Amino acid sequence: MDININEAMRIFLPIFGIIFFFSVFLLRTFIVWKNTGINAYVLLNQSGAYGTIGRYFKILPLFSTLVTCNIFILPI
């Protein structure tokens, strides 16, 4: 059984990315919401530096998911 390292990483990285995203973002947000009743993933719409950072943190999970799917679909 000859497994190419690129092929193994193409399969492993998306699976790891999905598990990491679920455990870090979704599961922890759900736990905080159940314990406190506050949605921890809501960022306020502010102007200035806080608003810019908030927009980046809203876009970052989407971008990470797209990159992970791209690795899975396209060969390296």
N, C-alpha and C positions, 0 to 999 in steps of 0.2 A: 504494500500500500504506500504509494508515493504521494505525499501531500506537499504541494507548493506553498511556501510561506506567504506569498502574496495572496493566494486563494484563501488560505486559512484566516489571514487578517481581514480580508474583504468580508468574510462571514462573521468573524468574532467582533470586530469593531462596532458594527451596527447593533448587534445584540447587547454588547456592553453599554453602548450609548443609550439604548432604550431603558435598560435596567437602571443605569445611573440617573437618567432624567426622571424616571418614575420615583426612585427612592429619595433623591435629593429635593426635587421641586414638588412634585404632586403629593407624595406621601407625607412629607413634612408639613406642607401647607394644609393638608387635610387634618393632620393631628393638631396643629395650632388652632384651626377653625373649630374642631370638636371641643377642645379644652377651653377656649376663650370666647368663641363666637365671632372672632375677628378674622377677616380674609387677609392673610399675610402677604398675598401676592398683588394686592392693590397698591398702586403707586399714585400719589396725588398729581394732578395736573398743575404744575407750578411753572413759573418763568425762571429764566436764568440757568445757573449751573445745575440746580436740583431737577429742573424740568428736563434738561438735556440728559442727565444721567438716568432719570426715570425712563425716558424714551429708549435709551440704549438697552436698559435691562428688560424692557418689553420686547425688543427686537432680537436680543441675543438667543433666547431659547428657540425661536423660529429659525434663525440662521444656523444654529447648531444641529437642529433636526434636518434641515435641508442638506447640510454637509454630510451628515451621517447617512442619509438616504442616497446621496450621490456616490459615496464610497461603496455602498452595497450594490447599486445598480451598474455603475461603470467599472470595468476592469482597471486595475492599476497598471 
